[in-house]
């Protein structure tokens, strides 16, 4: 059943202009954060907030790598290009530090290093106990790739280093996908100096997680905790191979600054449910654990954001990582439900500029032919406002809604659709399929 609302022709014209603009904006990456190991200190300028008007190629929602589909239209200024430029910040993937070039004295801005104003935790020895217990289970992962020397002979070269944490005494290690991406050889170094060759069990670029394995005896391990129990202001400890410094993992401490943050990264991935902390996290820390004062892993450190006067770290909550780990151990990959759309978060600027009939939701910027959404009757230009009676304010809400479902589930999707001279509210039933490999 649909509800029809009469609107004037000016609104319809604005809507059609928006559709033209949307078709030119399909699949533009929201942040240019490098997710591959890179030399320490490499920086990428991003524009973090007023980018909601740009299309997001969201992992699990689109079938192909984000690319513009209409070059003739793309040559015209897009909506996003006409928006005022936001203040730029610097994002560093905490990922990879290159040992030869890592400056030993390099540090995060003072705000990232400073202890919380509340002083030490009630138990002053807690941080030391966490470091003593868990530090042996934190490893350095060296990503080696093959290059050609001056005589065109293949030789292994270090592409970068990151961190990981042994979570099972059989030698299973949890780390970031971008730490191991593109590797031809992985080398794992323990805090006690032992070195092992490692093999990849499975990777998942959408969550930026990977599981690798080493074969050894008497291996230390860290216990996985419950990130749902975290509270803002709670003390946490970060351990990792910061800047690839010699002498083993670095230990820093801070507090949980916020929960359920999200970061939009290159390639269309949206990392959500992140833990924000002011514990110092540096290049080389990626894949290392964030721990509570009981010494349990409650996050995997992945991204640094630096802005004037601020330095923030973000960790993947371990409760979001656990189902990914299970899938990687079973099949080597994560199979997610797929709609087959490229969405855009509705911003106040879009509402004002195009006289949109709603103030929040997600515009379908692109629809994959033959996708579940296409077969169910969803159209380009539709605005998704609810899924299963839960409000959709933007792309992250859409991702969260899909993450609660499995392949084969059916979802109820309410959309607002503007046709020739009317606005219709429709409800569709969409059966989710597996994301194409």
C-alpha positions in Angstrom: 0.0 0.0 0.0 1.2 3.5 -0.7 0.4 6.9 0.6 0.2 9.7 -2.0 1.0 13.4 -1.2 0.5 16.1 -3.7 3.5 18.4 -4.3 4.2 21.4 -6.6 6.2 21.2 -9.8 9.1 23.1 -8.4 9.7 20.3 -5.9 9.6 17.7 -8.6 12.1 19.7 -10.7 14.5 19.9 -7.7 14.1 16.2 -7.2 15.0 15.5 -10.8 18.0 17.8 -10.6 19.1 15.8 -7.5 18.8 12.5 -9.5 21.0 13.9 -12.2 23.6 15.0 -9.6 23.3 11.7 -7.8 24.1 9.8 -11.0 27.3 11.8 -11.4 28.3 11.2 -7.8 28.0 7.5 -7.6 30.7 5.6 -5.8 33.0 8.4 -4.6 35.2 7.3 -1.6 34.3 9.4 1.5 37.7 9.4 3.2 41.1 8.8 1.6 42.5 6.7 4.4 45.1 4.3 3.1 44.4 0.8 4.3 47.6 -0.7 3.1 50.8 -0.8 5.0 52.7 2.5 4.5 55.8 4.1 5.8 55.6 5.6 9.2 54.4 9.2 9.2 52.6 9.1 5.9 49.6 11.4 6.0 46.5 11.8 4.1 44.3 14.9 4.1 40.6 14.2 4.5 37.4 16.1 5.0 35.6 14.3 7.6 32.2 15.7 8.4 30.4 17.7 5.7 30.8 14.8 3.3 27.4 13.3 3.9 26.3 14.7 0.5 28.9 12.4 -1.2 27.9 8.9 -2.2 29.3 6.1 -0.2 30.1 2.7 -1.8 29.4 0.7 1.3 31.0 -2.7 1.6 28.3 -5.3 1.6 26.0 -3.1 -0.3 27.6 -2.8 -3.7 28.9 -5.4 -6.0 31.8 -3.7 -7.6 34.7 -1.3 -6.8 33.5 2.3 -6.7 33.9 4.0 -10.0 32.0 6.8 -11.7 29.5 5.4 -14.2 28.6 8.4 -16.3 31.7 10.4 -17.4 29.7 12.9 -19.4 27.7 13.9 -16.3 30.6 13.5 -14.0 32.4 16.4 -15.7 29.8 18.8 -14.2 30.2 20.1 -10.7 28.6 17.7 -8.2 26.6 18.7 -5.2 29.5 17.8 -2.9 31.9 20.0 -5.0 29.6 23.0 -4.5 29.5 22.6 -0.7 31.7 24.8 1.5 35.0 23.2 2.2 35.2 21.8 5.7 38.2 22.1 8.0 40.6 19.4 7.1 42.2 17.0 9.5 44.9 14.4 9.1 44.1 10.7 9.4 46.8 8.1 9.8 46.2 4.4 9.6 48.0 3.2 12.7 49.1 0.4 10.4 52.5 0.2 9.3 55.8 1.6 10.5 58.8 1.1 8.3 61.7 0.2 10.6 64.5 1.9 8.6 62.7 5.3 8.6 60.8 5.3 11.9 62.1 8.3 13.9 62.6 7.1 17.5 61.6 10.5 19.0 58.3 10.9 17.0 55.3 11.2 19.2 51.6 12.0 18.9 50.4 15.5 19.8 50.4 16.2 23.5 46.6 15.8 23.7 47.0 12.1 22.6 49.8 11.5 25.1 48.4 13.2 28.1 46.9 11.3 30.9 43.2 11.9 31.8 42.7 14.8 34.2 41.2 12.4 36.8 44.7 11.0 37.4 45.7 7.4 37.9 43.1 4.6 38.1 42.1 3.7 41.7 44.4 0.7 41.5 47.7 2.3 40.7 49.3 -1.1 39.8 46.6 -2.2 37.4 48.3 -0.8 34.3 51.6 -2.5 35.2 49.9 -5.8 35.8 48.1 -5.6 32.4 51.4 -4.8 30.7 53.2 -7.7 32.5 50.4 -10.2 31.7 49.5 -9.3 28.1 52.6 -7.8 26.6 54.2 -11.2 25.9 51.2 -12.1 23.7 51.5 -9.0 21.5 53.5 -9.6 18.4 55.1 -7.6 15.6 54.0 -8.6 12.1 56.3 -7.8 9.2 54.6 -7.7 5.8 57.1 -8.8 3.1 56.5 -8.5 -0.6 58.5 -9.5 -3.6 60.3 -6.9 -5.6 63.0 -7.0 -8.3 66.6 -6.0 -7.7 68.9 -4.2 -10.2 69.4 -7.5 -12.0 65.6 -8.2 -12.1 65.9 -11.0 -9.6 63.0 -11.3 -7.2 63.8 -10.4 -3.6 61.6 -10.0 -0.5 61.3 -6.5 0.8 59.6 -5.1 3.9 56.3 -3.3 3.0 55.8 -2.3 6.6 55.2 -3.6 10.1 52.1 -3.8 12.3 51.0 -5.6 15.4 48.8 -8.5 16.4 47.7 -10.4 19.5 47.8 -14.1 20.1 44.3 -15.1 21.3 44.7 -18.9 21.2 47.7 -21.0 22.3 47.6 -22.9 19.0 49.2 -19.8 17.5 46.1 -17.9 16.2 46.7 -14.2 15.9 44.2 -11.4 15.4 45.3 -8.3 13.5 44.1 -5.8 10.9 43.5 -6.7 7.3 45.6 -3.7 6.2 48.6 -5.0 8.1 48.8 -8.3 6.0 47.2 -7.1 2.7 49.4 -7.8 -0.3 51.9 -9.9 1.6 53.9 -12.7 -0.1 55.5 -13.5 3.2 54.6 -12.8 6.8 57.0 -12.8 9.7 55.9 -12.7 13.3 58.2 -11.6 16.1 57.3 -12.3 19.7 58.3 -10.1 22.6 60.7 -12.8 23.8 62.6 -12.6 20.5 61.3 -15.7 18.8 60.6 -15.3 15.1 58.1 -17.4 13.1 56.8 -17.5 9.5 53.0 -17.0 9.5 50.2 -18.0 7.2 47.0 -16.2 6.6 43.9 -18.1 7.8 41.4 -15.5 6.5 41.0 -11.8 5.9 38.0 -9.4 5.8 38.5 -6.0 4.3 35.1 -4.7 5.3 35.8 -5.0 9.0 39.6 -4.5 8.5 40.3 -7.8 10.4 42.5 -10.8 9.7 43.5 -14.0 11.4 47.0 -15.4 10.9 48.7 -18.5 12.4 52.1 -19.5 13.6 53.3 -22.9 14.7 55.2 -22.9 17.9 55.2 -24.2 21.5 54.7 -22.5 24.8 53.0 -19.6 23.2 51.5 -16.8 25.4 47.9 -15.7 24.8 45.5 -12.9 25.7 41.9 -13.4 26.7 39.1 -11.8 24.7 36.8 -9.7 26.8 33.3 -8.1 26.5 33.4 -4.7 24.8 29.7 -4.2 25.5 30.6 -3.6 29.2 32.8 -0.7 28.4 31.9 2.7 29.8 33.0 6.2 28.7 35.7 7.4 31.0 36.9 3.8 31.8 40.7 3.3 31.7 42.2 1.3 28.9 45.7 0.1 27.9 47.0 0.0 24.3 49.9 -2.3 23.4 51.6 -2.4 20.1 54.9 -2.1 18.1 54.8 1.7 17.9 57.1 3.0 15.2 58.7 -0.4 14.9 61.0 0.5 17.8 63.4 -2.1 19.0 62.9 -3.7 22.4 59.4 -5.0 22.1 55.9 -3.7 22.3 55.1 -0.2 23.7 52.5 0.2 26.4 50.3 3.3 26.7 47.2 4.1 28.7 44.2 6.4 28.5 40.5 6.4 28.8 37.5 5.5 26.6 36.5 8.9 25.1 33.5 7.6 23.2 31.7 4.5 22.1 30.0 3.4 18.8 32.0 5.8 16.6 32.3 5.3 12.9 35.0 6.1 10.3 34.4 6.1 6.5 37.4 4.9 4.6 38.8 4.5 1.2 37.2 1.8 -1.0 33.7 2.4 0.5 34.3 0.6 3.8 32.6 2.0 6.8 34.0 0.9 10.1 31.4 1.4 12.8 31.0 0.5 16.5 34.5 1.8 17.1 36.0 2.6 20.5 37.6 6.1 20.7 40.5 6.5 23.1 43.2 9.0 23.9 45.7 6.2 24.7 48.6 7.0 22.5 48.4 5.0 19.3 51.1 5.4 16.7 52.0 4.0 13.3 52.9 0.3 13.9 50.2 -0.1 16.5 47.6 -1.4 14.0 46.4 -4.8 14.9 47.5 -4.5 18.5 45.1 -4.9 21.4 43.2 -2.4 23.4 42.7 -3.8 26.9 40.6 -3.2 30.0 42.3 -3.2 33.4 41.5 -6.9 33.8 43.9 -7.5 30.9 41.2 -8.6 28.5 41.2 -7.6 24.8 38.2 -5.3 24.2 39.4 -3.8 20.9 41.8 -4.0 18.0 43.6 -0.7 17.3 43.2 0.4 13.7 43.1 4.2 12.9 44.5 7.5 14.2 42.9 10.8 13.5 45.0 13.9 14.0 43.7 17.5 13.9 45.0 20.8 15.4 45.2 20.3 19.1 43.9 16.7 19.1 45.0 13.2 18.5 42.5 10.3 18.7 42.8 6.6 18.3 40.0 4.2 17.2 39.7 0.5 17.9 37.4 -2.2 16.5 35.2 -3.4 19.4 36.0 -7.0 20.1 32.4 -8.0 20.2 32.1 -6.9 16.6 35.3 -8.8 15.8 34.2 -12.2 17.4 31.7 -13.2 14.7 34.3 -12.2 12.0 36.9 -14.4 13.7 34.4 -17.3 13.8 33.7 -16.9 10.0 37.4 -16.6 9.1 38.3 -19.7 11.1 35.5 -21.7 9.4 35.6 -20.5 5.8 38.5 -18.0 5.5 36.0 -15.2 4.6 33.0 -13.4 5.9 29.7 -13.7 4.0 27.5 -10.7 4.5 23.9 -9.9 3.4 23.7 -7.7 0.3 21.1 -5.2 -0.9 22.9 -4.1 -4.1 22.7 -0.3 -3.7 25.0 2.7 -3.3 23.6 5.0 -0.7 24.0 8.6 0.2 23.2 10.1 3.6 20.8 13.0 3.4 22.3 16.1 4.7 20.6 19.4 5.6 22.3 20.9 2.6 20.6 18.4 0.3 17.3 19.0 2.0 17.5 22.7 1.5 19.0 22.7 -2.0 16.6 20.2 -3.5 13.6 20.7 -1.3 13.5 17.1 -0.3 10.3 15.9 1.3 12.2 14.3 4.3 14.9 15.6 6.6 16.7 12.3 7.2 17.3 9.0 5.4 19.4 7.4 2.7 19.1 8.1 -1.0 19.6 5.2 -3.4 22.3 6.7 -5.6 22.9 3.6 -7.6 21.1 0.3 -8.0 22.8 -2.9 -9.1 20.9 -4.6 -12.0 19.6 -7.9 -10.8 20.3 -7.2 -7.1 17.9 -8.1 -4.3 16.9 -4.4 -4.0 16.3 -4.1 -7.8 14.1 -7.2 -7.9 12.1 -6.1 -5.0 11.1 -2.8 -6.8 13.5 -0.3 -5.2 14.4 2.5 -7.6 17.3 4.9 -8.1 16.4 8.1 -6.2 14.2 6.4 -3.6 14.8 7.5 0.0 15.1 4.7 2.6 13.6 6.0 5.9 13.1 2.8 7.9 14.2 -0.9 8.0 12.2 -3.2 10.1 10.6 -0.3 11.8 14.0 1.1 12.8 14.7 4.7 11.6 17.5 5.1 9.1 19.2 8.5 9.6 22.1 7.7 7.3 24.5 5.1 5.8 25.8 4.0 9.2 22.2 3.2 10.4 21.7 1.2 7.2 24.9 -0.8 7.9 23.9 -1.5 11.5 20.5 -2.7 10.3 22.0 -5.1 7.8 24.6 -6.3 10.3 21.7 -7.7 12.4 20.6 -10.0 9.6 21.9 -13.0 7.8 21.8 -14.1 4.2 18.3 -15.3 3.4 16.6 -13.0 5.8 13.8 -10.8 4.5 13.7 -7.1 5.7 10.9 -4.5 5.5 12.1 -1.3 3.9 10.0 1.9 3.8 10.9 4.4 1.1 9.8 7.8 0.0 9.5 8.1 -3.8 8.8 11.2 -5.8 7.2 10.6 -9.2 5.8 13.0 -11.7 3.7 15.2 -9.3 3.4 13.3 -6.1 5.3 11.8 -3.2 4.6 8.2 -2.4 5.5 6.3 0.8 5.9 2.6 0.0 6.9 -0.5 1.9 9.0 -3.2 0.2 10.0 -6.6 1.3 13.6 -7.5 0.3 15.2 -10.9 0.7 18.9 -10.5 1.4 21.5 -12.4 -0.6 25.2 -13.0 -0.1 27.6 -10.3 -1.1 29.1 -11.3 -4.5 32.7 -12.6 -4.1 
